[in-house]
Amino acid sequence: MPLSRSITAIIISLLLSITIYAQHHSQWVYPNNDGKLVYKTLPQGDKVMDFSYAGYMGGGVAIPTVAPKITLNAVAGDNTDAIQQAIDKVSALPWQNGFRGTVLLNPGTYNCERTITISASGVVLRGSGSGEQGTSINMTGKPHVCIAIKGTPNTATGATTTINDAYIPSGSTSFTVNDASAFTIGNDIRITRKITDEWIQFMGMDQLVRDGKKQTWVSGEFVTDCTITKKQGNTITTDVPMTDAYDATFAGPQGFTVTVINTTGETTQCGVENLRILSASQSVTINEGHNSALSIKGAADTWLRNLVIYNTVNSITIQGRRVTVDNVNIVHDVPTLGAAKPADLSANGSQLLFNRCTIQGDNVFFLATGAKVNGPIVLLNCTFRGNGWIQPHQRWATGLLVDNCEVPDGGIDFMNRGSMGSGHGWAIGWAVAWNCTAKSYLNQMPPGAANWVIGSKGEHKQAAIPFLKAPMLPEGIYDAPGKTVSPRSLYLAQLNERLGPQAVTNTEYVAQTH
């Protein structure tokens, strides 16, 4: 006999309650009863950082659609000069509504023998779609980078002081200095941390040897560029969290310095969008000449979106800040050769967001980081297929979030690469894999730092330093393995909490905290 509607309603209500109650939470970040995120800290106050500052304009800002000023059609032969001349003309235009304008490429195939360069702020290169009937830039001639956005790196020019704190936890947004009188709200600043022998020894990186030769893991200094948003006495608050911890024990006699910098050389408010980049298949090693798709260097508040890229090697390299790479699809017909693998996404800047990107290929690093990179760097809802890895690559990058990404044929590795390469050593600290699916994870725990794999599915591996069989390195933190935790996306939940639902909508998602 069928149940009455009232009894059915009660059962449905109970089932919904059980479903809500059964949601899994991470102990490191979880929503309380009011939906506010709660963070568990390590003994010295370090925590999973707020990654929501990654992306164009510091996250949560919609990528604009900039009006065309010049429209081109494809011509026979090399189109490089025609496109470059159009970009140069738009680069000379006055600013209007925050931009100079767009160069629009009508549908067709544009053969290009040399690099197309954007070196002025406020300029966009747009195709008429990334499908087969849209706009294609076909890379001809000698190996080269298809499109480059170039500016001048920031330089330290102004007042200097030193940090006064004994320890600044990773994820912090404020610190005290000895004398803040010469600093004001809005100053762009650089925090400089000299790399000392004491810290190298603490990290266990003073013993790297390969082929009988001592390897140098890292030298020089780490720098973090940010902006002062608040000043109270000698306490300074910045616009982006620290991705690493600052321990005065390893500061050396000079301490950690804070200096005003000049950012006027950065190229800003530029984009490349809605087109295809085509290269012939390249079965080469990374040391041979090859075509690459895009390079961003010395630029900020820039974007790449709605691109399809075929057969480039070391496809996208970013040495900039506040950059969004949205809906970019990279496809390889053949694998690269050799043990040294290229990086399709080379994340060498800060506040980088790779959103809804896909890669299909073998013998690649889907994403890698270079030396001394500080994030936040976020991979959000990306799918990478083939024999490859998300693997921070060398010499201590910090602040990576891999959020709801799939690597079904490969791995996500937060590891000590030891003497691989020329002494890559500890590649990453303060990294998080959140609700991911991968064939395997190699999650290791650096001295004085942490790496987390939370709510993720896949095999857990253990390993010694490369080229050694023992001892096994300490594992990083695994939390709620094989279970999907709430919130579903850490980046979007953090963005919603910091800037509100509209910021999530601006990234073309629906705001959710569960």
WOGITA-V486062 format. One record per pair of residues at least 6 apart in sequence whose C-alpha atoms are under 7 Angstrom apart, sorted by the first residue. I is the first residue (numbers start at 1). GAP is how many residues later the second one is. D is the distance in Angstrom with one decimal. If there is no record, write none. Layout:
BEGIN
[[I:GAP:D] [I:GAP:D]]
END
This chain:
BEGIN
[[23:462:6.7] [23:463:6.7] [24:459:6.9] [24:460:6.5] [24:461:4.6] [24:462:6.1] [25:460:4.9] [25:461:5.3] [26:428:6.8] [26:453:6.3] [26:454:6.4] [26:459:6.2] [27:13:6.7] [28:11:5.5] [28:12:4.7] [29:8:6.4] [29:9:5.5] [29:10:4.7] [29:11:6.5] [30:7:5.3] [30:8:5.4] [30:9:6.9] [30:456:6.6] [30:457:7.0] [31:6:4.3] [31:7:5.9] [32:6:6.5] [35:478:6.5] [39:8:6.8] [40:7:6.5] [41:6:4.7] [44:125:6.7] [45:124:5.5] [46:123:4.5] [46:124:4.9] [46:125:6.5] [47:123:6.4] [47:124:6.1] [48:123:6.7] [49:121:6.9] [49:122:4.3] [50:121:6.7] [50:444:6.4] [51:325:5.6] [51:440:6.0] [52:7:6.0] [52:439:5.4] [52:442:5.6] [52:443:4.9] [53:6:5.0] [53:187:6.4] [53:298:6.2] [53:323:7.0] [54:268:6.2] [54:297:3.8] [54:298:5.0] [54:299:5.3] [54:322:5.7] [54:323:6.2] [54:324:6.5] [55:267:4.8] [55:268:4.9] [55:269:4.7] [55:296:5.5] [55:297:5.1] [55:298:4.6] [56:245:4.9] [56:246:6.1] [56:247:6.7] [56:266:4.7] [56:267:4.8] [56:268:5.2] [57:244:5.2] [57:265:5.7] [58:264:5.5] [58:293:6.7] [60:435:6.8] [60:443:4.1] [60:444:6.0] [60:446:5.9] [60:447:6.2] [61:442:6.3] [61:445:5.7] [62:444:4.5] [62:445:6.0] [66:35:6.0] [66:36:6.0] [67:34:5.8] [67:35:5.9] [68:33:5.7] [68:34:4.3] [68:35:5.8] [68:36:6.0] [69:21:6.9] [69:32:5.6] [69:33:5.6] [69:34:6.2] [70:16:6.6] [70:32:6.9] [70:33:5.1] [70:34:6.2] [71:32:5.9] [71:33:4.7] [71:34:5.9] [71:35:6.9] [72:32:6.3] [72:33:5.0] [72:34:6.0] [73:32:6.2] [73:33:5.4] [74:34:6.0] [74:35:6.2] [74:36:5.2] [77:34:6.4] [78:33:5.3] [78:34:5.2] [78:35:6.2] [79:31:5.8] [79:32:5.7] [79:33:5.2] [80:32:4.9] [80:33:6.5] [80:34:6.3] [80:36:6.5] [84:32:5.9] [84:33:6.9] [86:17:6.6] [87:16:6.3] [87:31:6.9] [90:10:6.3] [90:11:6.2] [90:33:6.9] [91:9:6.6] [91:29:5.6] [91:32:6.3] [93:7:5.7] [94:6:6.0] [99:23:4.2] [99:24:6.6] [100:22:4.9] [100:23:5.7] [101:21:6.6] [101:22:5.4] [101:23:6.4] [102:21:5.8] [102:22:4.5] [102:23:5.7] [102:24:6.7] [103:21:6.2] [103:22:5.0] [103:23:6.2] [104:21:6.3] [104:22:5.0] [104:23:5.8] [105:21:6.2] [105:22:4.7] [105:23:6.3] [105:30:6.7] [106:21:6.4] [106:22:5.6] [106:29:6.5] [107:21:5.5] [107:26:6.6] [107:27:4.6] [107:28:4.5] [108:26:6.4] [108:27:5.1] [108:28:6.2] [109:26:6.1] [109:27:4.7] [109:28:5.9] [109:29:6.6] [110:26:6.0] [110:27:4.8] [110:28:5.9] [111:26:5.9] [111:27:4.7] [111:28:6.1] [111:29:6.3] [112:25:6.6] [112:26:6.0] [112:27:5.3] [112:28:5.6] [113:26:6.1] [113:27:4.7] [113:28:4.6] [113:29:6.9] [114:30:6.4] [114:32:6.9] [115:29:6.4] [115:30:5.5] [115:31:4.9] [115:32:5.5] [115:33:6.9] [116:30:6.2] [116:31:4.7] [116:32:6.2] [117:30:5.8] [117:31:4.8] [117:32:5.9] [118:30:6.2] [118:31:4.7] [118:32:6.3] [119:30:5.9] [119:31:4.9] [119:32:6.0] [119:148:6.4] [120:147:5.9] [121:146:4.8] [121:147:4.8] [121:148:5.8] [121:149:6.1] [122:146:6.4] [122:147:4.7] [122:148:5.3] [123:146:6.9] [123:147:5.0] [123:148:6.9] [124:146:5.2] [124:147:4.7] [124:148:5.9] [125:146:6.3] [125:147:4.9] [125:148:6.5] [126:146:5.8] [126:147:4.9] [126:148:5.8] [126:149:7.0] [127:8:5.2] [127:146:6.3] [127:147:4.8] [127:148:4.7] [128:6:5.1] [128:7:5.4] [128:146:5.9] [128:147:6.5] [129:6:5.8] [129:145:4.5] [129:146:5.2] [130:144:5.1] [130:145:4.1] [130:146:4.9] [130:176:6.6] [130:177:5.8] [130:178:5.9] [134:141:6.8] [135:140:5.1] [135:141:6.1] [136:139:5.9] [136:140:4.5] [136:141:5.8] [136:142:6.9] [137:139:6.1] [137:140:5.0] [137:141:6.1] [138:139:6.1] [138:140:4.7] [138:141:6.3] [139:7:6.8] [139:139:6.0] [139:140:5.3] [143:146:5.8] [143:147:4.9] [143:148:4.7] [144:146:6.7] [144:147:5.0] [144:148:6.3] [145:146:5.8] [145:147:4.6] [145:148:5.5] [145:149:6.2] [146:146:6.3] [146:147:4.9] [146:148:6.0] [147:146:6.4] [147:147:5.0] [147:148:6.5] [148:146:5.7] [148:147:4.7] [148:148:5.9] [149:146:6.2] [149:147:4.8] [149:148:6.4] [150:117:6.5] [150:146:6.0] [150:147:5.1] [150:148:5.7] [150:149:6.3] [151:114:6.0] [151:115:4.9] [151:116:4.7] [151:146:6.1] [151:147:4.2] [151:148:5.4] [152:113:4.6] [152:114:5.3] [152:146:4.9] [153:112:6.5] [153:113:6.4] [153:145:4.7] [154:107:6.6] [154:108:5.7] [154:109:4.9] [154:111:6.7] [155:106:5.4] [155:107:5.4] [156:103:6.3] [156:104:6.0] [156:105:4.2] [156:106:6.3] [157:103:6.2] [157:104:5.3] [157:105:6.4] [158:101:6.1] [158:102:4.6] [158:103:6.2] [159:23:6.3] [159:100:5.6] [159:101:5.5] [160:97:6.7] [160:98:5.5] [160:99:4.3] [160:100:6.7] [161:16:6.7] [161:17:6.4] [161:18:6.1] [161:96:5.7] [161:97:5.3] [161:98:6.6] [162:15:5.5] [162:16:5.8] [162:93:6.3] [162:94:5.5] [162:95:4.3] [162:96:5.8] [163:13:5.9] [163:14:4.2] [163:15:6.2] [163:93:5.5] [163:94:6.1] [164:12:5.5] [164:13:4.8] [164:14:5.5] [165:10:6.8] [165:11:6.1] [166:81:6.2] [166:82:5.1] [167:79:5.5] [167:80:4.6] [167:81:6.1] [168:7:7.0] [168:77:5.5] [168:78:5.0] [168:79:6.6] [169:76:4.7] [169:77:6.7] [170:72:5.6] [170:73:5.4] [170:74:4.7] [170:75:4.4] [171:70:5.2] [171:71:5.1] [171:72:5.8] [172:69:5.2] [172:70:5.4] [173:64:5.6] [173:65:5.5] [173:67:6.3] [173:68:4.5] [173:69:6.2] [174:61:6.8] [174:62:5.4] [174:63:4.2] [174:64:6.2] [175:60:5.6] [175:61:5.6] [175:62:6.8] [176:58:5.4] [176:59:4.2] [176:60:6.1] [177:57:5.5] [177:58:6.5] [178:56:6.7] [179:55:6.0] [180:54:5.0] [185:43:5.1] [185:44:5.3] [185:45:5.7] [185:46:6.5] [186:41:6.0] [186:42:5.2] [186:43:6.1] [187:40:5.7] [187:41:5.5] [187:73:6.5] [188:38:5.8] [188:39:4.4] [188:40:6.5] [188:72:5.8] [188:73:5.6] [189:36:5.7] [189:37:5.6] [189:38:5.8] [189:69:6.5] [189:70:5.3] [189:71:4.3] [189:72:5.2] [190:33:6.3] [190:34:5.5] [190:35:4.5] [190:36:6.5] [190:68:5.6] [190:69:5.2] [190:70:6.3] [190:71:6.3] [191:32:5.5] [191:33:5.1] [191:34:6.5] [191:65:7.0] [191:66:5.7] [191:67:4.6] [191:68:6.6] [192:29:6.6] [192:30:5.8] [192:31:4.6] [192:32:6.7] [192:64:5.8] [192:65:5.2] [192:66:6.4] [193:28:5.4] [193:29:5.1] [193:30:6.4] [193:58:6.9] [193:63:5.1] [193:64:6.9] [194:26:6.2] [194:27:4.2] [194:28:6.4] [194:57:6.8] [195:24:5.8] [195:25:5.7] [195:26:5.1] [196:54:6.5] [196:56:6.4] [198:52:6.0] [199:51:5.4] [200:6:5.9] [203:244:5.6] [205:12:6.4] [205:220:6.6] [208:6:5.9] [208:7:5.2] [208:210:6.7] [208:211:5.8] [208:215:6.5] [209:6:5.3] [209:210:6.3] [210:209:5.9] [215:207:6.3] [215:208:5.3] [216:207:6.2] [217:178:6.2] [217:206:5.2] [217:207:6.0] [217:208:6.0] [218:177:5.9] [222:150:5.9] [224:150:6.9] [226:12:6.4] [226:13:6.3] [226:14:6.6] [227:11:5.4] [227:12:5.5] [228:8:6.7] [228:9:5.8] [228:10:4.6] [228:11:6.4] [229:8:5.7] [229:9:5.3] [229:10:5.8] [230:6:6.0] [230:7:5.0] [230:8:7.0] [231:6:6.3] [243:131:6.1] [243:132:6.1] [243:133:6.7] [243:155:5.6] [243:156:4.9] [244:154:6.0] [266:32:5.3] [266:33:4.9] [266:34:6.4] [267:31:6.5] [267:32:4.5] [267:33:6.3] [268:31:5.7] [268:32:4.9] [268:33:5.4] [268:34:6.1] [269:32:5.3] [269:33:5.2] [270:32:4.9] [270:33:6.6] [271:31:5.6] [271:32:4.7] [271:33:5.6] [272:31:6.6] [272:32:5.0] [272:33:6.6] [273:31:5.7] [273:32:4.8] [273:33:5.6] [273:34:6.2] [274:31:6.6] [274:32:4.8] [274:33:5.6] [275:31:6.9] [275:32:5.3] [275:33:6.7] [276:31:5.7] [276:32:4.7] [276:33:5.8] [277:16:6.8] [277:31:6.3] [277:32:4.8] [277:33:6.3] [278:31:6.1] [278:32:5.0] [278:33:7.0] [279:12:6.8] [279:31:5.8] [279:32:5.4] [279:33:6.0] [280:31:6.3] [281:30:5.3] [281:52:6.3] [281:53:6.5] [282:29:6.4] [282:52:7.0] [283:51:6.2] [283:52:6.3] [283:53:5.2] [283:54:6.2] [284:52:5.4] [284:53:5.3] [285:51:5.8] [285:52:4.7] [285:53:5.7] [286:54:6.9] [286:55:6.8] [286:56:6.0] [290:23:6.3] [291:21:5.3] [291:22:6.0] [292:20:4.8] [292:21:5.3] [292:22:5.8] [292:23:4.7] [293:19:5.9] [293:22:4.9] [293:23:5.9] [294:21:6.4] [294:22:4.8] [294:23:6.4] [295:21:5.9] [295:22:4.9] [295:23:6.0] [296:21:6.3] [296:22:4.7] [296:23:5.8] [296:24:6.3] [297:21:6.1] [297:22:4.6] [297:23:5.4] [298:21:6.4] [298:22:5.3] [299:21:4.9] [299:22:6.6] [300:20:5.6] [300:21:4.8] [300:22:5.5] [300:23:6.4] [301:20:6.8] [301:21:4.9] [301:22:5.5] [302:20:6.8] [302:21:4.9] [302:22:6.7] [303:20:5.5] [303:21:4.8] [303:22:5.8] [304:20:6.4] [304:21:4.7] [304:22:6.2] [305:20:5.8] [305:21:4.5] [305:22:5.6] [305:23:6.1] [306:20:6.5] [306:21:5.0] [306:22:5.5] [307:20:6.7] [307:21:4.7] [307:22:6.2] [308:20:5.9] [308:21:4.8] [308:22:6.0] [309:20:6.1] [309:21:4.7] [309:22:6.2] [310:20:6.0] [310:21:5.0] [310:22:6.0] [311:20:6.1] [311:21:4.6] [311:22:6.4] [313:29:6.4] [313:31:6.7] [314:28:5.2] [314:29:4.9] [314:30:4.8] [315:29:4.6] [315:30:6.5] [316:28:5.9] [316:29:5.1] [316:30:6.1] [317:28:6.2] [317:29:4.6] [317:30:6.4] [318:28:6.2] [318:29:5.5] [318:30:5.6] [318:31:6.1] [319:29:4.9] [319:30:4.6] [320:29:4.8] [320:30:6.6] [321:28:5.5] [321:29:4.7] [321:30:5.4] [321:31:6.4] [322:28:6.6] [322:29:4.7] [322:30:5.6] [323:28:6.6] [323:29:4.9] [323:30:6.3] [324:28:6.0] [324:29:4.8] [324:30:6.1] [325:28:6.1] [325:29:4.7] [325:30:6.1] [326:28:6.0] [326:29:4.8] [326:30:6.1] [326:31:6.4] [327:28:6.3] [327:29:4.9] [327:30:4.9] [328:29:4.8] [328:30:6.4] [329:28:5.7] [329:29:4.7] [329:30:5.8] [330:28:6.2] [330:29:4.7] [330:30:6.4] [331:28:5.8] [331:29:4.9] [331:30:6.3] [332:28:6.1] [332:29:5.0] [335:26:6.4] [335:27:5.0] [335:28:5.8] [336:27:6.2] [341:22:6.1] [341:23:5.2] [341:24:6.3] [342:22:5.4] [342:23:6.0] [343:21:6.0] [343:22:4.6] [343:23:5.9] [343:24:5.8] [343:25:5.8] [344:21:6.4] [344:22:5.3] [344:23:6.2] [345:21:6.0] [345:22:4.6] [345:23:6.5] [346:21:5.9] [346:22:5.2] [346:23:5.8] [347:21:6.2] [347:22:5.0] [348:21:5.6] [348:22:5.5] [348:25:5.7] [349:24:6.2] [349:25:6.9] [349:26:6.9] [350:24:5.7] [350:25:4.3] [350:26:5.8] [350:27:6.4] [351:24:5.5] [351:25:4.8] [351:26:5.6] [352:24:6.6] [352:25:4.7] [352:26:6.2] [353:24:6.0] [353:25:4.8] [353:26:6.2] [354:24:6.0] [354:25:4.8] [354:26:6.2] [355:24:6.1] [355:25:4.8] [355:26:6.2] [355:27:6.4] [356:24:6.2] [356:25:5.0] [356:26:4.7] [357:25:4.8] [357:26:6.6] [358:24:5.7] [358:25:4.9] [358:26:5.5] [359:24:6.7] [359:25:4.7] [359:26:6.2] [360:24:6.1] [360:25:4.9] [360:26:5.9] [361:24:6.5] [361:25:5.0] [361:26:6.8] [362:24:5.0] [362:25:4.4] [362:26:5.8] [363:24:5.5] [363:25:5.5] [364:24:4.9] [364:25:6.9] [365:23:5.3] [365:24:4.9] [365:25:6.0] [365:26:6.5] [366:18:6.9] [366:22:6.2] [366:23:5.6] [366:24:5.3] [367:23:4.9] [367:24:6.2] [368:22:6.5] [368:23:5.3] [368:24:4.5] [368:25:5.3] [369:23:4.7] [369:24:5.2] [369:25:6.7] [369:28:6.6] [370:23:6.1] [370:24:5.5] [370:25:7.0] [370:27:7.0] [371:23:5.4] [371:24:4.5] [371:25:6.0] [371:26:6.3] [372:23:6.1] [372:24:5.4] [372:25:5.2] [373:24:4.4] [373:25:6.4] [374:23:5.6] [374:24:5.0] [374:25:6.2] [375:23:6.0] [375:24:4.7] [375:25:6.3] [376:23:4.8] [376:24:5.8] [377:22:6.3] [377:23:4.8] [377:24:6.2] [378:22:5.9] [378:23:4.7] [378:24:6.0] [379:22:6.2] [379:23:4.8] [379:24:5.9] [380:22:6.4] [380:23:4.9] [380:24:6.1] [380:25:6.4] [381:22:6.4] [381:23:5.0] [381:24:4.9] [382:23:4.8] [382:24:6.4] [383:22:5.8] [383:23:4.7] [383:24:6.2] [384:22:6.2] [384:23:5.1] [385:22:6.0] [385:23:6.4] [385:24:6.0] [386:23:5.4] [386:24:6.7] [387:22:5.9] [387:23:5.5] [388:22:5.2] [388:23:6.9] [389:21:5.4] [389:22:4.8] [389:23:5.8] [390:21:6.3] [390:22:4.8] [390:23:6.4] [391:21:6.0] [391:22:5.0] [391:23:6.5] [392:22:6.7] [392:35:5.6] [392:36:6.0] [393:34:5.3] [394:30:4.4] [394:31:6.4] [394:32:6.7] [394:33:4.3] [395:29:5.2] [395:30:5.9] [395:31:5.9] [395:32:5.1] [396:30:5.7] [396:31:4.6] [396:32:5.0] [396:33:6.8] [397:30:6.0] [397:31:4.8] [397:32:6.5] [398:30:5.5] [398:31:4.9] [398:32:5.6] [398:33:6.8] [399:30:6.8] [399:31:5.2] [399:32:5.4] [400:30:6.9] [400:31:4.6] [400:32:6.2] [401:30:5.8] [401:31:4.8] [401:32:5.9] [402:30:6.1] [402:31:4.6] [402:32:6.1] [403:30:6.0] [403:31:4.8] [403:32:6.3] [403:33:6.4] [403:86:6.4] [403:87:6.8] [404:30:6.1] [404:31:5.0] [404:32:4.6] [404:85:6.7] [405:31:4.9] [405:32:6.4] [406:30:5.9] [406:31:4.8] [406:32:5.8] [407:30:6.2] [407:31:4.5] [407:32:6.6] [408:29:6.6] [408:30:4.8] [408:31:5.2] [409:30:5.6] [410:28:6.3] [410:29:5.3] [410:30:6.6] [411:27:5.6] [411:28:5.7] [411:29:4.7] [411:30:5.6] [412:26:6.7] [412:28:6.6] [412:29:5.0] [412:30:6.6] [413:28:5.6] [413:29:4.6] [413:30:5.9] [414:14:6.0] [414:28:6.0] [414:29:4.9] [414:30:6.0] [414:37:6.9] [415:11:6.3] [415:12:6.1] [415:13:6.7] [415:27:6.5] [415:28:6.1] [415:29:5.3] [416:9:5.2] [416:10:4.0] [416:11:5.8] [416:49:6.4] [417:7:5.6] [417:8:4.7] [417:9:6.0] [417:10:6.6] [417:48:6.6] [417:49:6.1] [418:6:5.8] [418:7:4.0] [418:8:6.8] [418:47:5.5] [418:48:5.7] [419:6:6.3] [419:47:6.9] [420:46:6.9] [429:17:6.6] [429:20:5.9] [429:21:6.0] [429:22:5.9] [430:19:6.3] [430:20:5.2] [430:21:5.1] [431:20:4.8] [431:21:6.2] [432:19:6.0] [432:20:4.7] [432:21:5.7] [433:19:6.3] [433:20:4.7] [433:21:6.0] [434:19:6.3] [434:20:5.0] [434:21:5.9] [434:22:6.2] [435:19:6.3] [435:20:4.6] [435:21:4.5] [435:49:5.7] [435:50:6.7] [436:20:4.6] [436:21:6.3] [437:19:5.8] [437:20:4.8] [437:21:6.0] [438:19:6.4] [438:20:5.1] [439:19:5.2] [439:20:6.2] [440:18:5.1] [440:19:4.4] [440:20:5.8] [440:21:6.7] [441:17:6.8] [441:18:6.1] [441:19:5.1] [441:20:5.9] [442:18:6.3] [442:19:5.1] [442:20:6.3] [443:8:6.8] [443:32:5.9] [443:33:5.0] [444:7:6.7] [444:29:6.6] [444:30:5.8] [444:31:4.4] [444:32:4.3] [445:6:6.0] [445:29:5.6] [445:30:5.4] [445:31:4.2] [450:26:6.4] [451:25:5.2] [451:26:6.1] [452:24:6.0] [452:25:4.7] [452:26:5.9] [453:24:6.2] [453:25:4.9] [453:26:6.4] [454:24:5.9] [454:25:4.7] [454:26:5.9] [454:27:6.4] [455:24:6.3] [455:25:4.8] [455:26:5.1] [455:27:6.0] [455:28:4.9] [455:29:4.9] [455:30:5.3] [456:25:5.5] [456:26:5.3] [456:27:6.4] [456:28:6.8] [457:24:6.3] [457:25:4.4] [462:10:6.6] [463:9:5.2] [463:10:6.2] [464:6:5.3] [464:7:5.6] [464:8:4.2] [464:9:5.2] [465:8:6.9] [486:28:5.1] [487:6:6.5] [487:26:5.3] [487:27:4.3] [488:26:6.0] [492:12:6.4] [493:19:6.6] [493:20:5.3] [495:8:6.8] [495:9:6.5] [496:7:6.6] [496:8:6.0] [496:15:6.5] [501:10:5.3] [504:6:6.3] [504:7:5.5] [505:6:6.7]]
END
